[in-house]
Amino acid sequence: MEILVFVLAVAFDLVLGEPPLRFHPVNWFGKIISFFDANLRSSSRILCISFGAVLV
């Protein structure tokens, strides 16, 4: 069963490929992290640590 799922996942990826960047979840996470990084850089240390804990 696991082999079948793997083969289907690879076939699905080969046929459809990666979604455009504006729809890709990794791109969204990067934008969110960049936004908070820029806005929290001058904030308190505890706020930065809290944000880091939420991300992880």
C-alpha positions as CSV (number, residue, x, y, z in Angstrom):
1,M,0.0,0.0,0.0
2,E,2.8,2.5,0.9
3,I,4.5,1.8,-2.4
4,L,1.3,2.5,-4.3
5,V,0.8,5.8,-2.4
6,F,4.4,6.8,-3.2
7,V,4.1,5.9,-6.9
8,L,0.8,7.9,-7.2
9,A,2.3,10.9,-5.4
10,V,5.3,10.9,-7.7
11,A,3.0,10.6,-10.8
12,F,0.8,13.3,-9.5
13,D,3.8,15.6,-9.0
14,L,5.2,14.8,-12.4
15,V,1.9,15.5,-14.1
16,L,0.9,18.7,-12.3
17,G,4.2,19.9,-11.0
18,E,4.5,22.6,-8.4
19,P,1.8,25.3,-8.1
20,P,2.7,28.9,-9.0
21,L,4.4,30.8,-6.2
22,R,1.4,32.9,-5.3
23,F,-0.5,29.7,-4.4
24,H,2.4,27.8,-2.8
25,P,2.1,27.4,1.0
26,V,5.9,27.6,1.4
27,N,5.8,31.0,-0.2
28,W,3.1,32.1,2.2
29,F,5.1,31.0,5.2
30,G,8.1,32.9,3.9
31,K,6.2,36.1,3.4
32,I,4.6,35.8,6.9
33,I,8.0,35.2,8.5
34,S,9.6,38.0,6.6
35,F,6.8,40.4,7.6
36,F,7.1,39.6,11.3
37,D,10.9,39.5,11.2
38,A,11.0,43.0,9.8
39,N,8.4,44.3,12.3
40,L,9.7,42.6,15.4
41,R,13.4,43.2,14.9
42,S,13.3,46.3,17.1
43,S,10.7,44.9,19.5
44,S,11.4,43.4,22.9
45,R,13.4,40.2,23.2
46,I,10.5,38.3,24.8
47,L,8.2,39.2,21.9
48,C,10.8,37.9,19.4
49,I,11.2,34.7,21.4
50,S,7.5,34.2,21.7
51,F,7.1,34.7,17.9
52,G,9.9,32.1,17.3
53,A,8.1,29.6,19.6
54,V,4.9,30.1,17.7
55,L,6.6,29.5,14.4
56,V,8.2,26.3,15.6
